[in-house]
Amino acid sequence: MYKYVKHSGVFLTLAVAVSFTSIAYSKQENVTWIDTQINKDPEVIEARELLKASDYRAKSLTQAVYNPDFEASFDKEGDFNNYSIGISQTIDLWDKRAINDSIGKIAFYASQQQLLDLLESKKANAIQAIVTWQAAKEASLLVIEREKQLKTLLNIVEEKLDAGILEPLDAELVYLNLSQVFIQIAEYQTALKTAEVKVLELLPDWTPELQNKLSFSIDIENYTFKKEWIEEHPTVLQAKALWHEQKLKAQLTSIEYKANPTIGISAGKNNDDNIVGLTFSMPMNIRNNYSDVMKAANLEAIAAEANFQSKYRRQSFEAQAKFESLITNKKYFAKWKNLMQNRLGNSLSLLNARWEAGDINTSDYLFAFSQRTEGLLSGIQLKKQFKLSEVSFIQSIGQISKFEI
């Protein structure tokens, strides 16, 4: 049985330290059945492979910026063989390697957060698809049961009609109600099949039978909202990482075109003389000082910061809105449960008894019977909205992965 971890008291006090050197999420711990299904998604596979590529790219940026150059020459002058062998090395005077190393780590961290965000989204979508399927199934079974009850009622009406107890109009009213139920059945059956296909899209090995072995209960007693959680959302962390990466790239650009000296040493023979040489070269940025390139890089860093602020702001408002939606849905679902508790089970028996006794006519009976069904359908819809908004809110604060299912 797979079930969400229960949290009591203040909702979700878990915190994740923001660090650009955190452990990679390429391997998940406590992989659950839904996790294994999500990992089969081509989009997730793509993100994992890109994360691996980012890891290799980060490792490549830890290497030296310049490789040494080997030079050799040979010529023949009369009876003399002249030759020389030399090696030269450009010096990373401004330590570009250190900045490259930091850029690689931050880029890898951003890829981690991108994968995490995708996994959170896929898991939330899968859970919501199951919630939608459950609601569609309950509604479909309810209207099918209503059809059976109306057919039973029709048999009773026809018997009473033959006995002269009821009028032909009573039978017509039952026929009309039954025809309306057929429309409902078609609509809810269509919704059920659509929901089932959606679940299969997200969870390839899922079957309706498997659903009986799974429990999807979050069991949170209290809900609250803290803006600090938004700072830890994968979408926000990724944008923050990209901002820091762009700042480092701007810093790298500022030294990229600064002159780095090249030093070389060579040895050889010219005629009968041994030759040892030392070379030194330094680029001269006279015709192009690359100032425009540096200005562009700085502006891109400013734009990346604005993008981070935009992502943070948007995520904050989205989470706040979903929190309010969750509280509202929880409130009215609880009201429905309190209102209908012990009423629906007794109402059908009471209706049948009063109709059989002739206390109410068939028209009133059918109306009350229809209202009862609509009340049950409203409960299913309220429950569905509550569960969907619950998952949606948890996703908006980046906490879906904290629950095992």
Backbone torsions as a table, in degrees:
resi	resn	phi	psi	omega
1	MET	NA	131.8	178.7
2	TYR	-106.2	127.6	-175.9
3	LYS	-144.1	145.9	176.3
4	TYR	-64.5	146.0	173.2
5	VAL	-66.9	134.5	-177.9
6	LYS	-84.5	133.3	174.3
7	HIS	-116.9	133.9	177.5
8	SER	-119.7	162.9	-178.3
9	GLY	74.9	-142.9	-178.5
10	VAL	-65.9	134.6	-172.2
11	PHE	-73.5	125.0	169.6
12	LEU	54.1	78.3	176.8
13	THR	-94.1	7.8	179.9
14	LEU	-65.3	144.0	178.5
15	ALA	-135.0	146.7	178.4
16	VAL	-120.3	123.0	-179.5
17	ALA	-67.6	134.8	178.5
18	VAL	-84.5	116.2	-179.8
19	SER	-148.8	136.8	179.7
20	PHE	-79.7	-1.3	178.4
21	THR	-116.0	22.9	-178.0
22	SER	-69.3	162.7	-177.5
23	ILE	-67.4	144.1	-178.6
24	ALA	-66.7	150.4	178.9
25	TYR	-100.5	19.3	-179.2
26	SER	-68.3	-21.8	176.2
27	LYS	-120.5	121.8	-178.8
28	GLN	-89.9	142.0	173.4
29	GLU	-95.6	154.5	179.3
30	ASN	53.1	52.1	-179.0
31	VAL	-68.4	126.3	-179.0
32	THR	-102.0	179.5	-178.0
33	TRP	-61.7	-44.4	179.1
34	ILE	-64.7	-37.7	178.2
35	ASP	-60.2	-43.0	-179.9
36	THR	-64.0	-34.9	178.0
37	GLN	-68.7	-43.3	-179.7
38	ILE	-64.8	-35.2	-178.9
39	ASN	-66.7	-13.6	176.6
40	LYS	-84.5	-10.7	-178.2
41	ASP	-66.4	129.1	-179.7
42	PRO	-56.1	-34.7	179.4
43	GLU	-65.9	-37.1	177.6
44	VAL	-70.9	-40.8	177.4
45	ILE	-59.4	-43.4	178.2
46	GLU	-59.3	-45.9	-178.4
47	ALA	-64.4	-37.4	178.9
48	ARG	-66.7	-41.1	179.3
49	GLU	-66.8	-38.3	177.5
50	LEU	-66.4	-32.7	176.4
51	LEU	-66.0	-41.9	177.0
52	LYS	-62.2	-41.6	178.2
53	ALA	-62.1	-39.5	178.8
54	SER	-64.9	-34.8	177.9
55	ASP	-64.2	-46.3	178.4
56	TYR	-63.9	-38.3	179.2
57	ARG	-65.0	-38.7	178.2
58	ALA	-64.3	-41.0	178.8
59	LYS	-64.9	-37.3	-179.3
60	SER	-65.5	-29.3	-178.1
61	LEU	-79.6	-5.2	175.3
62	THR	-84.9	-10.6	-177.7
63	GLN	-78.6	166.3	178.6
64	ALA	-61.5	147.9	-178.0
65	VAL	-75.1	-39.6	-175.5
66	TYR	-118.2	135.4	172.5
67	ASN	-94.1	152.4	177.2
68	PRO	-70.2	154.5	176.5
69	ASP	-108.1	131.9	178.3
70	PHE	-104.1	134.8	-179.2
71	GLU	-130.2	141.4	176.6
72	ALA	-146.4	144.8	177.8
73	SER	-143.8	154.0	179.2
74	PHE	-150.1	136.2	173.1
75	ASP	-151.0	161.1	-177.8
76	LYS	-116.9	126.0	-179.5
77	GLU	-123.9	98.5	-175.5
78	GLY	64.4	-122.9	178.3
79	ASP	-90.2	3.5	-175.0
80	PHE	-104.9	137.0	172.7
81	ASN	-98.7	116.7	179.2
82	ASN	-102.1	137.0	179.4
83	TYR	-152.3	160.2	174.3
84	SER	-152.6	147.5	177.4
85	ILE	-130.5	132.5	-178.8
86	GLY	-146.3	162.7	177.5
87	ILE	-139.6	139.7	179.5
88	SER	-132.4	153.6	-177.2
89	GLN	-141.8	127.2	173.1
90	THR	-81.2	131.6	-176.5
91	ILE	-89.7	130.1	175.6
92	ASP	-80.6	75.6	-171.5
93	LEU	-64.5	-32.2	-174.4
94	TRP	-101.3	10.2	175.6
95	ASP	57.4	54.0	175.9
96	LYS	-65.8	-28.8	-178.9
97	ARG	-59.6	-40.1	-179.1
98	ALA	-64.6	-40.9	178.7
99	ILE	-68.2	-41.3	177.1
100	ASN	-58.9	-40.6	179.0
101	ASP	-59.9	-45.9	179.5
102	SER	-65.6	-40.2	178.4
103	ILE	-61.2	-43.0	179.8
104	GLY	-61.8	-42.7	-179.5
105	LYS	-65.9	-42.9	-179.0
106	ILE	-68.4	-39.0	178.3
107	ALA	-63.6	-38.3	177.7
108	PHE	-66.2	-41.1	177.7
109	TYR	-62.2	-41.1	178.1
110	ALA	-62.1	-38.3	177.5
111	SER	-66.8	-36.0	175.6
112	GLN	-60.1	-47.3	-178.3
113	GLN	-66.5	-34.1	177.0
114	GLN	-63.8	-42.8	177.3
115	LEU	-65.3	-43.4	178.8
116	LEU	-59.6	-43.2	-179.8
117	ASP	-62.6	-41.1	178.7
118	LEU	-64.8	-43.9	179.7
119	LEU	-63.7	-41.0	177.4
120	GLU	-60.9	-44.7	-178.5
121	SER	-65.2	-44.3	-179.4
122	LYS	-64.1	-41.6	-178.8
123	LYS	-67.2	-42.6	178.3
124	ALA	-62.8	-44.1	179.1
125	ASN	-61.7	-39.7	-179.6
126	ALA	-65.6	-44.8	179.9
127	ILE	-64.4	-42.2	179.3
128	GLN	-66.0	-35.2	177.2
129	ALA	-64.8	-38.6	178.0
130	ILE	-68.2	-41.4	177.6
131	VAL	-60.0	-43.6	178.7
132	THR	-63.3	-41.0	179.0
133	TRP	-64.6	-43.5	179.7
134	GLN	-59.5	-44.4	179.9
135	ALA	-64.7	-41.9	179.3
136	ALA	-64.4	-37.4	179.1
137	LYS	-67.2	-45.2	179.6
138	GLU	-61.9	-42.8	180.0
139	ALA	-66.0	-41.1	179.9
140	SER	-63.7	-44.0	178.2
141	LEU	-64.2	-35.3	-179.0
142	LEU	-65.5	-46.3	-178.3
143	VAL	-72.4	-29.1	175.0
144	ILE	-67.4	-40.1	176.9
145	GLU	-64.6	-36.4	177.2
146	ARG	-63.9	-38.8	177.4
147	GLU	-61.1	-44.3	-180.0
148	LYS	-62.1	-42.5	-178.7
149	GLN	-65.8	-38.1	178.1
150	LEU	-67.8	-36.0	177.4
151	LYS	-66.1	-40.6	176.4
152	THR	-63.4	-42.8	178.1
153	LEU	-61.2	-40.1	-179.9
154	LEU	-61.6	-39.8	177.8
155	ASN	-63.3	-41.1	179.3
156	ILE	-64.9	-43.5	-179.9
157	VAL	-60.6	-44.2	-179.1
158	GLU	-63.9	-37.4	177.0
159	GLU	-65.3	-43.3	179.1
160	LYS	-69.1	-30.4	177.9
161	LEU	-66.1	-42.8	178.1
162	ASP	-65.4	-31.8	-180.0
163	ALA	-83.0	-3.9	178.9
164	GLY	78.7	14.1	-179.4
165	ILE	-81.5	-35.6	-179.1
166	LEU	-115.5	162.1	179.1
167	GLU	-90.8	157.0	177.1
168	PRO	-56.7	-27.3	-179.9
169	LEU	-62.0	-33.0	179.5
170	ASP	-61.7	-42.5	178.5
171	ALA	-64.9	-40.2	179.3
172	GLU	-62.8	-39.4	178.7
173	LEU	-63.0	-39.1	178.2
174	VAL	-66.2	-42.3	177.5
175	TYR	-59.1	-43.3	-179.4
176	LEU	-64.6	-42.7	177.4
177	ASN	-63.3	-38.8	179.3
178	LEU	-64.9	-38.7	179.1
179	SER	-65.9	-35.5	177.2
180	GLN	-67.9	-34.1	178.5
181	VAL	-64.8	-35.8	178.8
182	PHE	-59.4	-37.9	178.0
183	ILE	-65.0	-44.5	179.4
184	GLN	-61.7	-44.4	-179.5
185	ILE	-59.3	-45.3	179.6
186	ALA	-60.0	-43.4	-179.1
187	GLU	-65.1	-45.9	-177.3
188	TYR	-73.7	-32.1	175.4
189	GLN	-66.2	-40.1	177.0
190	THR	-63.5	-44.5	178.2
191	ALA	-62.0	-37.4	179.7
192	LEU	-65.6	-44.8	-179.5
193	LYS	-66.2	-39.5	177.8
194	THR	-62.8	-44.1	179.2
195	ALA	-64.8	-37.2	180.0
196	GLU	-65.1	-42.5	178.2
197	VAL	-62.9	-39.5	179.2
198	LYS	-63.3	-41.3	178.2
199	VAL	-63.2	-42.8	-179.7
200	LEU	-64.6	-32.2	177.3
201	GLU	-63.0	-39.1	-176.4
202	LEU	-90.8	-29.5	-178.4
203	LEU	-128.9	88.5	-170.8
204	PRO	-56.7	-32.7	-176.0
205	ASP	-95.6	7.3	-178.3
206	TRP	-73.6	143.2	173.4
207	THR	-137.0	154.2	176.8
208	PRO	-56.5	-33.4	179.9
209	GLU	-66.8	-36.0	180.0
210	LEU	-63.5	-27.8	-177.5
211	GLN	-58.1	-32.0	-178.7
212	ASN	-67.5	-19.9	-178.8
213	LYS	-94.8	-4.5	-177.5
214	LEU	-108.9	144.8	176.1
215	SER	-119.0	128.2	-178.1
216	PHE	-119.5	73.5	-179.2
217	SER	-125.1	122.9	-178.6
218	ILE	-82.2	-35.7	173.9
219	ASP	56.4	51.0	174.7
220	ILE	-100.4	130.3	-175.5
221	GLU	-82.1	-43.0	-177.0
222	ASN	-129.4	148.7	178.2
223	TYR	-120.5	144.4	173.3
224	THR	-149.5	173.6	-177.3
225	PHE	-136.1	127.2	177.5
226	LYS	-127.8	132.8	-178.4
227	LYS	-66.1	-21.6	179.3
228	GLU	-60.9	-30.9	-179.4
229	TRP	-65.0	-30.4	-179.5
230	ILE	-65.4	-34.8	179.5
231	GLU	-63.1	-22.3	-178.4
232	GLU	-100.5	3.9	179.4
233	HIS	-69.1	136.0	-178.4
234	PRO	-53.2	-38.7	179.1
235	THR	-62.4	-41.8	-179.9
236	VAL	-71.1	-42.6	179.9
237	LEU	-64.1	-37.0	177.5
238	GLN	-64.4	-45.6	179.3
239	ALA	-62.8	-37.6	178.5
240	LYS	-66.3	-41.7	178.6
241	ALA	-63.4	-42.3	179.6
242	LEU	-64.7	-34.0	176.5
243	TRP	-64.0	-48.8	179.3
244	HIS	-64.1	-36.3	177.1
245	GLU	-62.4	-42.9	-179.5
246	GLN	-67.2	-35.4	176.5
247	LYS	-61.9	-42.9	178.8
248	LEU	-67.2	-35.8	177.7
249	LYS	-65.4	-37.4	176.4
250	ALA	-65.0	-40.2	177.2
251	GLN	-64.2	-40.1	178.4
252	LEU	-64.7	-40.1	179.3
253	THR	-61.7	-35.8	-178.2
254	SER	-65.7	-23.2	178.9
255	ILE	-111.6	-8.3	-177.3
256	GLU	-57.7	-39.8	-174.9
257	TYR	-101.9	8.7	172.0
258	LYS	-72.8	147.1	-174.9
259	ALA	-68.2	133.5	174.1
260	ASN	-118.3	127.4	-176.5
261	PRO	-74.9	152.4	174.7
262	THR	-119.3	127.3	-178.6
263	ILE	-117.0	135.6	179.7
264	GLY	-137.5	156.6	177.2
265	ILE	-136.6	141.2	-179.1
266	SER	-141.9	157.4	177.9
267	ALA	-144.3	149.6	-179.9
268	GLY	-176.7	-161.8	-177.4
269	LYS	-138.8	134.4	176.9
270	ASN	-129.9	112.5	-169.8
271	ASN	57.1	-123.0	178.8
272	ASP	-99.0	5.5	-175.8
273	ASP	-97.4	135.7	172.6
274	ASN	-81.9	135.1	-176.3
275	ILE	-118.6	133.9	172.7
276	VAL	-128.0	127.2	-176.9
277	GLY	-126.0	150.6	176.4
278	LEU	-129.3	128.4	-178.5
279	THR	-120.4	151.0	177.1
280	PHE	-145.1	131.5	177.4
281	SER	-137.5	150.1	-179.4
282	MET	-145.0	120.4	177.4
283	PRO	-61.8	149.7	179.0
284	MET	-120.8	109.5	-179.0
285	ASN	-82.8	74.2	-177.4
286	ILE	-98.3	-48.9	-175.9
287	ARG	-78.3	-23.0	179.6
288	ASN	-146.6	116.0	178.8
289	ASN	-97.1	3.3	173.6
290	TYR	59.0	26.9	-178.8
291	SER	-66.9	-35.5	179.9
292	ASP	-66.7	-37.1	178.0
293	VAL	-63.0	-41.0	179.9
294	MET	-68.4	-38.4	176.7
295	LYS	-62.9	-40.9	178.7
296	ALA	-62.3	-42.9	-180.0
297	ALA	-63.6	-40.1	178.7
298	ASN	-66.0	-40.1	177.9
299	LEU	-66.5	-36.0	176.6
300	GLU	-65.6	-34.3	176.3
301	ALA	-67.3	-40.6	177.1
302	ILE	-63.7	-40.5	178.2
303	ALA	-64.3	-38.8	179.0
304	ALA	-64.9	-36.4	176.6
305	GLU	-65.6	-42.2	178.2
306	ALA	-63.1	-37.4	178.2
307	ASN	-64.9	-40.8	176.6
308	PHE	-61.1	-46.7	179.4
309	GLN	-62.0	-38.1	178.8
310	SER	-65.4	-44.2	179.4
311	LYS	-63.2	-43.1	179.7
312	TYR	-62.9	-45.4	-179.2
313	ARG	-63.5	-46.3	-178.6
314	ARG	-63.6	-41.8	-179.6
315	GLN	-66.5	-36.0	178.9
316	SER	-63.2	-48.3	-179.5
317	PHE	-67.3	-37.3	179.2
318	GLU	-64.1	-44.9	179.4
319	ALA	-64.6	-40.2	178.4
320	GLN	-62.6	-43.3	179.2
321	ALA	-64.3	-41.0	-179.4
322	LYS	-71.8	-29.9	174.5
323	PHE	-64.6	-46.1	179.1
324	GLU	-63.1	-39.9	178.1
325	SER	-63.2	-42.0	178.8
326	LEU	-61.6	-47.2	-178.2
327	ILE	-61.5	-41.5	179.5
328	THR	-64.5	-47.2	-179.4
329	ASN	-64.5	-38.4	178.1
330	LYS	-63.9	-42.2	-178.2
331	LYS	-60.0	-48.6	-174.9
332	TYR	-79.3	-25.7	173.4
333	PHE	-68.6	-39.2	177.2
334	ALA	-65.7	-39.1	177.3
335	LYS	-63.2	-41.0	179.3
336	TRP	-62.2	-44.3	-179.5
337	LYS	-62.7	-43.0	179.4
338	ASN	-65.7	-38.5	-178.8
339	LEU	-69.2	-41.2	-172.6
340	MET	-94.7	-4.0	-178.1
341	GLN	-57.8	126.5	178.8
342	ASN	65.4	4.9	-179.8
343	ARG	-93.3	-44.2	-173.5
344	LEU	-66.1	-38.2	-179.7
345	GLY	-65.8	-39.0	-178.2
346	ASN	-82.6	-24.7	-173.6
347	SER	-64.8	-38.5	-178.5
348	LEU	-67.4	-44.3	178.6
349	SER	-62.3	-40.8	179.6
350	LEU	-65.2	-43.6	178.4
351	LEU	-60.2	-47.1	-178.8
352	ASN	-61.9	-42.0	-178.6
353	ALA	-65.1	-42.8	-178.6
354	ARG	-68.6	-36.5	178.6
355	TRP	-69.5	-42.5	178.4
356	GLU	-60.5	-36.7	-179.0
357	ALA	-79.9	-7.8	-180.0
358	GLY	81.8	14.5	-179.8
359	ASP	-73.1	-28.7	176.0
360	ILE	-128.5	149.1	-180.0
361	ASN	-80.7	172.3	-175.2
362	THR	-64.7	-37.0	180.0
363	SER	-61.8	-47.2	179.2
364	ASP	-66.2	-37.2	179.3
365	TYR	-62.2	-47.4	-179.1
366	LEU	-64.3	-37.7	178.7
367	PHE	-64.4	-46.3	179.9
368	ALA	-65.1	-38.3	179.4
369	PHE	-63.8	-41.6	178.4
370	SER	-65.8	-40.4	179.4
371	GLN	-64.0	-37.5	177.4
372	ARG	-61.6	-45.0	179.2
373	THR	-62.5	-42.6	179.3
374	GLU	-63.9	-34.5	177.0
375	GLY	-64.3	-41.4	177.5
376	LEU	-66.0	-41.9	178.3
377	LEU	-64.1	-36.7	176.6
378	SER	-62.9	-39.6	178.1
379	GLY	-63.5	-41.8	177.8
380	ILE	-62.0	-42.3	-179.0
381	GLN	-67.8	-41.5	178.9
382	LEU	-64.7	-40.5	177.7
383	LYS	-63.4	-43.5	178.7
384	LYS	-61.4	-48.2	-179.2
385	GLN	-61.4	-38.4	179.2
386	PHE	-64.1	-47.7	-178.5
387	LYS	-66.3	-40.5	178.9
388	LEU	-63.9	-43.1	-179.5
389	SER	-69.0	-30.8	177.7
390	GLU	-64.3	-49.8	179.0
391	VAL	-63.9	-41.7	-178.8
392	SER	-61.4	-41.0	179.4
393	PHE	-67.6	-44.7	-179.9
394	ILE	-60.8	-38.7	177.1
395	GLN	-65.8	-39.0	-176.3
396	SER	-65.2	-22.7	176.3
397	ILE	-103.9	10.1	172.9
398	GLY	69.5	37.3	-175.0
399	GLN	-118.7	6.5	-179.1
400	ILE	-57.7	-39.1	-177.1
401	SER	-68.2	-12.7	179.6
402	LYS	-76.8	-12.3	-179.4
403	PHE	-104.9	133.3	178.9
404	GLU	-96.0	128.7	179.8
405	ILE	-145.9	NA	NA
